[in-house]
Structure formats: C-alpha cells, structure tokens
Amino acid sequence: MGYINSTFVPDMQVDEERQKISLIVDMDEGKSFTISSIDFIGLDEDALQSISKGLYFKRGDVYNQRLVSHFMHEHASLLPINVSPDSRIRFDRDNKLATIGVAFDFRDCPSQ
C-alpha cells in the first residue's frame, strides 16, 4: 500500500545437526507513496471521458500497484494487439516527496 521502495534482507541460519533452517526476513517499508498525477496518452476525448470514469484511484490516494495494473488490464482492448498492458504503464517517481505520477500509454507506437 504505497511502499514502493521496500527492501527485504533475508537471514538464514542452518542447524545441520537437527536438519532445520531458520529464515528471518528483515523488512524496511520505506515511505508510503501517494499518486501525484494520472495521465492518459493516445486517447481521443470520448475515450478519455469513458475510461476516466472507471478509475479505482485518484490523485492524492496512496499508490496501489494492484489497482493500477488491474485498471490497465481491464482496458487492454484499447491497446494494439499482442501488447502487454503492464508494458504501457509509465511511472514518474519522486523519492524526496514520496509521490508517483502514473501515465497510461494507449498509443499504437509509443515513444520511449
């Protein structure tokens, strides 16, 4: 839920005599990120009006990767054939402000 800079450090201890392994994972969540902007690239005004009504999130919400990915998969029919929906999501992360801009690219041939 917004923790996009989480880090995980595993610590494994092996007890060969008892044939046991202990695994401890130290997790640092980092900052919780909020959505700073939402952009749609390559849609005409009618498609933009229609698609923006189905958003599960808005500017200022805590970032949730599952909701962003689900939204794009739901609207995959607007993408060219044989294009992965997840490959058409762009992010603009500001670590200092703990914000992330999300852009959905629906163009036939996106520029990188």
C-alpha positions as CSV (number, residue, x, y, z in Angstrom):
1,M,0.0,0.0,0.0
2,G,2.3,2.7,-1.3
3,Y,5.5,1.2,-0.1
4,I,7.3,1.0,-3.5
5,N,10.8,1.3,-2.0
6,S,10.6,-1.6,0.3
7,T,13.7,-3.7,0.9
8,F,14.0,-7.2,2.3
9,V,17.1,-8.7,3.8
10,P,17.0,-12.5,4.5
11,D,19.0,-14.0,7.3
12,M,19.2,-17.8,7.1
13,Q,20.5,-19.9,9.9
14,V,21.2,-23.6,9.3
15,D,21.2,-26.2,12.1
16,E,22.7,-29.3,10.3
17,E,22.5,-31.4,13.4
18,R,18.8,-31.0,13.7
19,Q,18.3,-30.6,9.9
20,K,16.5,-27.3,10.4
21,I,16.7,-24.0,8.7
22,S,15.5,-20.7,10.3
23,L,14.7,-17.9,8.0
24,I,14.3,-14.4,9.3
25,V,13.5,-11.6,6.9
26,D,14.2,-8.0,7.9
27,M,11.9,-5.6,6.1
28,D,12.2,-1.9,5.7
29,E,8.9,-0.5,4.2
30,G,10.4,2.9,3.4
31,K,8.0,5.8,2.8
32,S,4.4,5.3,1.6
33,F,4.0,7.0,-1.8
34,T,0.9,8.9,-2.9
35,I,-0.3,9.5,-6.5
36,S,0.8,12.9,-7.8
37,S,-0.7,12.7,-11.3
38,I,-2.6,10.4,-13.6
39,D,-2.2,10.9,-17.3
40,F,-3.6,9.1,-20.4
41,I,-1.6,9.2,-23.6
42,G,-3.1,8.5,-27.0
43,L,-6.8,8.6,-26.4
44,D,-9.4,10.8,-28.0
45,E,-11.7,13.0,-25.9
46,D,-14.6,10.4,-26.0
47,A,-12.4,7.5,-24.9
48,L,-10.8,9.7,-22.2
49,Q,-14.1,10.6,-20.8
50,S,-15.3,7.0,-20.7
51,I,-12.1,5.5,-19.4
52,S,-11.5,8.0,-16.6
53,K,-14.9,7.1,-15.1
54,G,-13.6,3.6,-14.3
55,L,-10.6,4.7,-12.2
56,Y,-10.2,3.0,-8.8
57,F,-7.8,5.6,-7.6
58,K,-7.3,9.4,-7.8
59,R,-4.6,12.0,-7.3
60,G,-3.6,12.1,-3.6
61,D,-4.5,8.4,-2.9
62,V,-1.9,6.0,-1.6
63,Y,-0.3,4.3,-4.5
64,N,-1.5,0.7,-5.0
65,Q,0.2,-1.3,-7.8
66,R,-2.6,-3.9,-8.0
67,L,-5.2,-1.2,-8.7
68,V,-3.1,0.4,-11.4
69,S,-2.3,-2.9,-13.1
70,H,-5.9,-4.1,-12.8
71,F,-7.2,-0.8,-14.4
72,M,-4.8,-1.3,-17.4
73,H,-5.7,-4.9,-17.9
74,E,-9.4,-4.0,-17.8
75,H,-8.9,-1.6,-20.7
76,A,-6.4,-3.7,-22.7
77,S,-8.9,-3.8,-25.6
78,L,-7.8,-0.2,-26.3
79,L,-4.2,-1.3,-26.9
80,P,-2.7,-2.7,-30.1
81,I,-2.9,-6.5,-30.5
82,N,-0.2,-8.5,-28.7
83,V,0.8,-5.7,-26.4
84,S,1.3,-6.4,-22.7
85,P,-0.9,-4.0,-20.7
86,D,1.8,-3.7,-17.9
87,S,4.3,-2.5,-20.5
88,R,2.2,0.5,-21.2
89,I,2.2,1.9,-17.7
90,R,4.8,4.6,-17.0
91,F,5.9,6.0,-13.7
92,D,7.5,9.2,-12.6
93,R,8.7,8.7,-9.0
94,D,9.8,11.5,-6.7
95,N,11.6,9.8,-3.8
96,K,12.0,13.1,-1.9
97,L,8.3,14.0,-1.9
98,A,7.2,10.3,-1.8
99,T,5.0,10.8,-4.8
100,I,4.5,8.9,-8.0
101,G,3.0,10.0,-11.3
102,V,1.2,7.3,-13.3
103,A,0.8,7.5,-17.1
104,F,-1.2,5.0,-19.2
105,D,0.1,4.9,-22.8
106,F,-2.5,3.8,-25.4
107,R,-0.6,4.9,-28.5
108,D,0.0,2.4,-31.3
109,C,3.7,3.0,-31.2
110,P,4.8,4.7,-28.0
111,S,8.0,6.7,-27.9
112,Q,10.3,5.9,-25.1
